[in-house]
Amino acid sequence: MKLKAIPLAAALLPAVAVHVCYLLAASQGHVSWCFPYFPDCVSISATGRHRPESVVFRVAIIPTAVLMMIYWRLGLEWLKTLGTHMVRINHAMAWLGMTAALGLFVYASLLGEAGDLYGRLSRIGMILFYIFIFPAQLLMTVQIVSVVRTQAAPISVSTYRSLVAICGVVAILGTISLLSRAFYDDYRRYEDAFEWGLTLLLLGHIFITHFAWRESGFQARWMILKKRS
């Protein structure tokens, strides 16, 4: 695989998988037939708790977590090639992103396992993913905008504006979700729809960085160092 295709795989694989899992779960009677982006439907987790959809869920999401770890490491190198000089911010971005990926790995690995402990650990993994991935994406976007405006980096206006727009929409929806949870008694009806929408936007951010990598001519390769005998 070409390394700059990793954002495509990290975004499209889970996006397709969760929708396939929903269709499988609904066809098996494990969840109700509904439109996930509307109120009163089902959570993403509900689509991966029972067989056969749980197998598809894990086969897709666990490799996605690994791809995301690689993605954030490569993202750090990409920002360096663009000429960013905020070293601490860039490293913070990478660690936040990889922590989110680790949370996704734990979540997918333990989802649906019997026992309260596994359930709690899976939920913690899911929370880590959502809490850490958005700050990582925000830090990446801030760096991209800064470089484009100050150094005329070869990234199209539509690409970096799309990244900015996604961050803005996620921030707005996330704020609405938190406020609704705190002050709206009927929030549970809408919670799952927020989850689906926010997840699609977060994956969309990763998807668009593929085009930013391509436009900027980013090249990367794995280097394996062998110790000479």
N, C-alpha and C positions, 0 to 999 in steps of 0.2 A: 504494500500500500504506500502511495506517495503520502508523505507526512502532512502536506497541506490539505489532504482530503480528510484528515481526522476531524475537523469541525463539522464536515458534512455527515460523517458517520455518527459522531457524538450527538448530533441534533436529530437526524432523520430516524436512526434506529429506535430510540425510545418513543419518538412521536408516533411512528407507525405501530410500534409494538403495543402501546397502551390502548390504542383504538382497536387493534385486532383482538387483544385480550378482552376488551369490553364486549365485542361481538360474540366471542366464544363464551364468555360468562353468561351473557343474556340468552344465548341459544341453549345453554345447559340449565337455565332456570336459576342460576346462582345470584343474578341481579335482575332487576326489572328492565324492560325495554323502555328507554327514554332518551332524551338528547342530553349528553353530559354537560353541555355548556349552558343549560337552562336549570332553573331551580328544581328542587325535589327529585333529583336524579341520584347518582351514586358517586362515591369517591374513587379516585384512581386506585387506592389500595384494595378496594372491594373487587377490582377486576383481576387481582393476582393472588387470591387467597385459596382457591380451590383448583383441583385438576379438572381439565387439562390446561386451562389458561395460566395456571401458576407456573407450569413448565416453560411456556412461551415467555412469561414475564421475567423469570430469572435468566433464561438463556439470552434475553435481549438486554435487560437492565444491568446485570452484573458486568458484562463486557463494556457497557456504556460507561459505568463508573471508572473502569480502567482507562478507557479512551479519554475521559474527562481529566483524569490525572495527567495524562500525557499532554492533553490540549493546554492545560494551564502552564505546564512547564515550557512548552513550546511558545505559548503566549508571552512569557517572560522574555525569551530570546528574541521574539519578533519585535517587541517594544524596544529592545536594545538596538536592533538593526534600524529602527525608525529614527533613532537619535534621542530617545528620552533620557533624561539625566536624573530623574527622581528615583534613585535606587531603592530607597526604603519603601516608597509607595508601590513600586513594581514588585518587590519581593512580598510585600503585604498582600497584593493582589494574588500572586501565585499561591501563597499559603492559604489564603481564604478559599480560593477555588479548589485546591487539592483537599482541604478539609471538607468542603461540600461534597466532593466526589467520594471521599471516604465514607461520609454519612450515607450517601446513596448506595454504596456497596453494602454497608451493614443493613440498611433498610431492605434492600432486595434479597439479601441472603437469608434473612430471618422472617420475612413476611409470610404469614400463614402457618408458621411453626407452632406446635402445641405448647402451651405453658405461658404463664403470665410474664415470666422473665424475658422470654423471647419476644413477646408482644411489646413490652416496654422498651427493650433495646431497639427493636425495629422502628418504633415511633420516635425514639431519640435520634436514630439515624436519619429519618425523614425530616425532623425538625432542623438538624444540623445542615442538611442539604439546602433547605429553603432559607435559613438564616444567613448562611455564608455565601451562597452563590451570587445573590444580588449585589452585595458590597464589592465582590470581586469584579463583576461585570461593570459596575459603576466606576471603579478605579481604572479599569481598562479603557472605558469610553472617555473618561476625563483626559487620560494620557493621549488617546488618539486625536481628540479635538485639539488639544494643545499643540501637538506636533503638526497637524494639518494647517493650523492657523499661523504658526510661527516659522515652520520650516518647509511649507509647501510639499508635504509628503504626497507621494503618488497614490492617493486614495480618493475615489470619486466623492463628490458632494453627496450624492444620493446614498452612498454606502454609510458614510459616517453620520449623516443625518438620521438614517434608519436606526443606527445603534443608539443615538441620543433619544429618538422617539420611543424606542422600546423601553429604555431605562425610565423615561418620564411616565409612560403608561403604567409600568410595573409599580413605580413609586406611588402613583395616584390610586391604583387598585389596591395595593397593599395597605395604604392608609385608610381607604374606605372599608376594607375588610376588618382591620383592627378596631376602627371606631364602631362599626356595626356589631362586632362581637361584644363590645363593651356596653353599648347603649340600646341595641335592638334585640328584643326578646325573641323575635322570629328569625334570627340570623341563621340558625341551623339549616333552614330551607335553602339558603343561598351559598353556604360554605363550600360545598363540593363544586359548584359552578365556578366560584372564585379560584379554587384549586386547579381546575382544568385550564382555565384561562391564563392564570399566572404561569403555569408550567409551560404552556405553549409559547408564551412570550419569552420566557427564559431560554427555552430551546431555540427560539427564533434569533435571539442575540448571538448564540453560538453559530447558528447557520450563516448569519450574515458576515461573521468574521472570516469565513472561508473566502468570500469575495474580496475582503480587505487584504487578506494574505496574498491572494492572487494578483490583485492590482498593484501591490507594493513590491511584487517580485520576490516574496519571502521564500528562501530555500533553506531546508533543514534536513539533516540526516543523523541517524544514530551512529555514534562512533564507539566501537568496542575495542577497548585497549587490552591487549594480551601481554601478559608478563612473559618476557623471554626467559627460557630456561638456561 
